[in-house]
């Protein structure tokens, strides 16, 4: 979408009022106001505590996410990242989430990996809500 502020544009494109289409979206907590305004009356949205990566990391557990990072050959960069003064005192789940945003394309790549590794009985509530809405 190019950012949450564009939700209204996509509503106009895919489901403007009167078309009978119900839209559903998933947003980060900080984007809730944009989604509320953009989907008002034409859809529903589900809010992630921080973001989708945060939800997936909590559902999988830090150890499993670290296993995925290792399988991707990024244990070294992750270790270097966690030793940096700005990150060394953070909780492990916060380090993992922030690490995924430190390099272009990493969030998308790990988003797929985290979702694929997810036990279907542990789907985070916002994602489960979205899936049941569609």
C-alpha positions as CSV (number, residue, x, y, z in Angstrom):
1,X,0.0,0.0,0.0
2,X,2.9,2.3,0.5
3,X,1.9,3.2,4.0
4,X,-1.2,3.2,6.2
5,X,-2.1,6.7,5.1
6,X,-2.9,5.3,1.6
7,X,-5.7,3.0,3.0
8,X,-8.4,5.4,1.7
9,X,-7.0,5.2,-1.8
10,X,-7.3,1.5,-1.8
11,X,-10.8,1.6,-0.3
12,X,-11.7,3.8,-3.3
13,X,-10.1,1.4,-5.7
14,X,-11.4,-2.0,-4.3
15,X,-14.4,-1.4,-2.2
16,X,-15.9,2.1,-2.2
17,X,-19.3,2.4,-0.4
18,X,-22.1,1.1,-2.5
19,X,-20.1,-1.7,-4.2
20,X,-21.2,-4.2,-1.6
21,X,-17.6,-5.3,-0.9
22,X,-16.5,-5.7,2.7
23,X,-12.8,-5.0,3.1
24,X,-10.5,-6.2,5.9
25,X,-7.1,-5.1,6.9
26,X,-4.3,-5.7,9.4
27,X,-2.4,-2.7,10.8
28,X,0.2,-1.8,13.3
29,X,-0.9,-0.1,16.5
30,X,0.5,3.2,15.4
31,X,-1.6,3.1,12.2
32,X,-4.9,2.4,13.8
33,X,-6.3,5.9,13.3
34,X,-5.6,5.8,9.6
35,X,-7.3,2.4,9.2
36,X,-10.2,3.5,11.3
37,X,-10.7,6.6,9.1
38,X,-10.1,4.7,5.9
39,X,-12.2,1.6,6.5
40,X,-15.1,3.3,8.3
41,X,-18.3,1.7,7.1
42,X,-16.7,-0.5,4.4
43,X,-14.6,-2.9,6.3
44,X,-12.9,-4.1,9.5
45,X,-9.4,-4.0,10.6
46,X,-7.3,-5.8,13.2
47,X,-4.5,-4.2,15.2
48,X,-1.2,-5.7,15.9
49,X,0.3,-4.8,19.3
50,X,3.4,-3.3,17.7
51,X,3.5,-4.8,14.2
52,X,3.0,-8.2,12.5
53,X,6.6,-9.2,13.2
54,X,6.1,-8.6,16.9
55,X,3.0,-10.8,16.9
56,X,4.7,-13.6,15.0
57,X,7.8,-13.5,17.2
58,X,5.7,-13.7,20.4
59,X,3.7,-16.6,18.9
60,X,6.8,-18.5,17.8
61,X,9.0,-17.7,20.8
62,X,12.5,-16.1,20.6
63,X,14.3,-19.5,20.4
64,X,12.4,-20.6,17.3
65,X,12.9,-17.2,15.7
66,X,16.7,-17.5,16.4
67,X,16.7,-20.9,14.8
68,X,15.2,-19.4,11.7
69,X,17.8,-16.6,11.7
70,X,20.5,-19.3,12.0
71,X,19.0,-21.3,9.1
72,X,19.2,-18.1,7.0
73,X,22.9,-17.8,7.8
74,X,22.4,-14.6,9.7
75,X,23.5,-15.6,13.2
76,X,26.7,-13.6,12.9
77,X,25.0,-10.3,12.0
78,X,22.3,-10.9,14.7
79,X,25.0,-11.5,17.3
80,X,26.8,-8.3,16.2
81,X,23.5,-6.4,16.4
82,X,22.7,-7.6,19.9
83,X,26.1,-6.5,21.2
84,X,25.6,-2.9,20.1
85,X,25.2,-0.6,23.0
86,X,21.8,0.6,21.8
87,X,20.4,-2.9,21.7
88,X,22.3,-5.1,24.2
89,X,20.0,-4.3,27.2
90,X,16.7,-4.8,25.3
91,X,14.6,-7.9,25.7
92,X,15.3,-10.7,23.2
93,X,12.0,-10.3,21.4
94,X,12.6,-6.6,21.0
95,X,16.1,-7.4,19.6
96,X,14.7,-9.8,17.1
97,X,12.0,-7.4,16.0
98,X,14.4,-4.6,15.5
99,X,17.0,-6.8,13.8
100,X,14.4,-7.6,11.1
101,X,14.1,-3.9,10.2
102,X,17.8,-3.2,9.9
103,X,18.3,-4.2,6.3
104,X,16.2,-3.6,3.2
105,X,14.1,-6.6,2.3
106,X,14.7,-8.4,5.6
107,X,11.2,-7.7,7.1
108,X,9.5,-9.1,4.0
109,X,11.8,-12.2,3.9
110,X,11.4,-13.0,7.6
111,X,7.7,-12.2,7.5
112,X,7.3,-15.1,5.1
113,X,9.6,-17.4,7.2
114,X,7.9,-16.6,10.4
115,X,4.4,-17.2,9.0
116,X,5.5,-20.5,7.5
117,X,6.9,-21.7,10.8
118,X,3.8,-20.8,12.7
119,X,1.8,-23.6,14.3
120,X,-1.7,-23.0,13.1
121,X,-3.0,-23.5,16.7
122,X,-1.0,-20.4,17.8
123,X,-2.0,-17.8,15.2
124,X,-1.9,-14.4,16.8
125,X,-5.3,-12.8,17.5
126,X,-5.1,-10.0,15.0
127,X,-4.1,-12.3,12.2
128,X,-6.7,-14.9,13.2
129,X,-9.3,-12.1,13.1
130,X,-8.3,-11.0,9.7
131,X,-8.3,-14.6,8.3
132,X,-11.8,-15.2,9.7
133,X,-13.0,-11.9,8.3
134,X,-12.0,-12.9,4.8
